[in-house]
Amino acid sequence: MTLRELGASYFKTWKGKILLAATLLAAVLFVCFFADTLALNTYVPKAGQSVIDTFYSEYNPAEETANQIQLSKTYASLTANQEAWTSAEDGLTEGIFCISSEYMEYLVYQIDSADIAAQGKSFGDFNHLWIDSKSDSFYAVLNISGKQIDLTDYYILIRDATGLYGSRAILNFYEAESVNLTNAIVMGTVLAPYAEILCDGASVYGQLKGKELSGETEFYKDLRFTGYRSVMDNLNVLSLKNDAVRIAAIEYLINNDPDYKYQDYTISSAVRVRDAGAVKKININAQDVVFDALEEDLTLFPNLEEITVSGGVLPSFSLEKLPGIKSLAITGTNLEILDLSAATELERLVLDDNPSLTTLDFTNNPKIKILSYSGTPLGWLDYSPLPELYYLDCSNSRVRDYLTISGENLQNVRMLDISGNNNIQTFYLQTFPLLESVNCSNCSILELDFSNSANLTYFKGSYNRLTDIDFRGASNLRFIEAYGGTVTSLDLRGLQPQTVYCTVKMITDEGEVYPSGFEPAPTPAEEQSAEAGETVE
């Protein structure tokens, strides 16, 4: 049985009704006869670690006033994690209860003053408000709507009648224009930045913060709400529609934590607002996302630089609201439309295995250095808007017709993969002066000229229509793979390659060398060219 159920059943008995009435009477007597003693002998509840300051503490009224509105808005933005309940629903002495039946330290309530607990009742239908939790170190934020708030003759109780827990709760009347606390007993902080607070005859164990206070009030102890930092750290969290984004952000924080700020985080942790700026990379699977809310979620991370989305349904994506992104990878999806027009800082773009992507406009992305769209139908594009491009992978991209591949607009390219495009016949290798690595396997290339390939160190060109391949001019080649198809010989004079995969005669400085005649196994992974996105020094 929950605390609420237990309390409700007990209060239905005559003993319970007497106990509640006696508690309220005791509180009134306590305030009337023992206030001075309390003021002199207040102590800090050990479990709560509350900071209790007397009303003699120095304040800066102007500074306080300036911060009240923003503070109220901040509290009001918190998402409720608790619901108020009332004794009226059980036919008991009428009161409003903000009491958690769980061991929760941070409680947030959103209370509609015109429809309390969804019962169509207002504060006038009750006479007391009780705030508590099973946890001894709780903090509670009550966000209460309504322009006119009447709490005349109310008793606002936090845990017990001692008043010692006044630092644990804040009542935020974030839109009130008037709050009437006449003859009320108030524990905790009342924050009403736009309101005149009528507090004649009120007894306060806390603070009243409003636009104006009027009336003679007894402030027995100035107990400031001390839970701001704890509440904000634990409850001021991002509202994410995609749990995959939350998980990705938490994983990034856990794995990039040199100062141990996030050592208490687990995969089920929420992303705090204060931590959003620390997240620079998001890596998610599109199978787990609501794609039309994905962009909205990602905009909540102001310093995000890298986005990786793989697999699943993602028919369109835009960086319109993410202009600072430097790296975008969307692979293995049904992506059809991609808007990069706002991403002027984009440096890395990987779009592999998106079979529905037929157009790509990178006119506004001159900083792109790495571009890969393997396994798409995009073919060979106009790369003139990309003067800094040094890595290009357009393998298996269904290049149409018999195309001439030239480096006229790709003078800075150092790594190139055009493999798997069997319509490519002409490849002017000599027009790529800085090329270091090339894969042109499984095309229909008839001839290659290595005369301007002094920087080339890695070559794969198996299964083409080449016959005698003359590698002279590529004096720095270290890896060669050229077999299958119509190849009959390799001229390696002047070269000292470390690895050669072939099945034909090799002409070297020492003479002709013949391999075993067996077609070699696929190239070991460690000898492949760098993956898209790896930094090339």
Secondary structure as UniProt FT lines:
FT   HELIX           3..11
FT   HELIX           14..41
FT   TURN            46..49
FT   TURN            55..56
FT   HELIX           61..76
FT   STRAND          85..86
FT   HELIX           88..90
FT   STRAND          96..100
FT   STRAND          106..112
FT   TURN            113..114
FT   TURN            117..120
FT   HELIX           123..125
FT   STRAND          128..133
FT   TURN            136..137
FT   STRAND          139..145
FT   STRAND          148..150
FT   TURN            152..153
FT   STRAND          155..158
FT   TURN            161..162
FT   TURN            164..165
FT   HELIX           166..168
FT   STRAND          169..172
FT   TURN            174..175
FT   STRAND          178..180
FT   TURN            182..183
FT   STRAND          185..198
FT   TURN            200..201
FT   STRAND          203..214
FT   STRAND          218..221
FT   HELIX           228..235
FT   HELIX           243..255
FT   TURN            258..259
FT   TURN            261..264
FT   TURN            267..268
FT   HELIX           273..278
FT   STRAND          281..286
FT   TURN            287..288
FT   HELIX           291..298
FT   TURN            299..300
FT   TURN            302..303
FT   STRAND          306..312
FT   STRAND          316..318
FT   TURN            320..321
FT   TURN            323..324
FT   STRAND          327..331
FT   STRAND          337..339
FT   TURN            341..342
FT   TURN            344..345
FT   STRAND          348..350
FT   TURN            352..353
FT   TURN            355..356
FT   TURN            363..364
FT   TURN            366..367
FT   STRAND          370..372
FT   TURN            374..375
FT   TURN            384..385
FT   TURN            387..388
FT   STRAND          391..393
FT   TURN            395..396
FT   STRAND          404..405
FT   TURN            408..409
FT   TURN            411..412
FT   STRAND          415..417
FT   TURN            419..420
FT   TURN            422..423
FT   STRAND          426..427
FT   HELIX           429..431
FT   TURN            433..434
FT   STRAND          437..439
FT   TURN            441..442
FT   TURN            451..452
FT   TURN            454..455
FT   STRAND          458..460
FT   STRAND          468..470
FT   TURN            472..473
FT   TURN            475..476
FT   STRAND          479..481
FT   TURN            485..486
FT   STRAND          489..491
FT   TURN            493..494
FT   STRAND          499..501
FT   STRAND          505..508
FT   TURN            509..510
FT   STRAND          511..513
FT   HELIX           525..527
FT   TURN            532..533
//
